[in-house]
Amino acid sequence: MRDLLKQIAEDNQIQIEKMEVMPEHIHLLISFRPSKSGSSVVKALKGRSAFLFFQNHPEIKQNKMWGGHLWSPSYYFGTVGNMSKEVVEKYINDQIYNTVRDGKPYPFPH
């Protein structure tokens, strides 16, 4: 997923500054041209990554895993304004350290 998102971002002139892939969601710090809207950027990332993921893993879509959808229709999008970019980067970096189950890090692919 990490590589898919990097390629899609590059194709759409989106700069991924930080990324953390969690078991059931992803944290991204991105920058893009002001001519693009946040919703169009999210649509590009989610839509294209789902298409390519299911193209590479048709058995998952055929089994109706996740109801045939890779992503939830919802997302959170905020701008760095009231907090510094460094605070957002630290939050994203800290997410992997907060993913612990039974006192052990929860294993998941990055």
Buried (B, 14 or more C-beta within 10 A) or exposed (E): BEEBBEEBBEEBEBEBEBBBBBEEEBBBBBEBEEEEEEEEBBEBBBEBBBEBBBEEEEEBBEEEEEEEEBBEEEBEEEEBEEEEEEEBBEBBEEBBEEBEEEEEEEEEEE
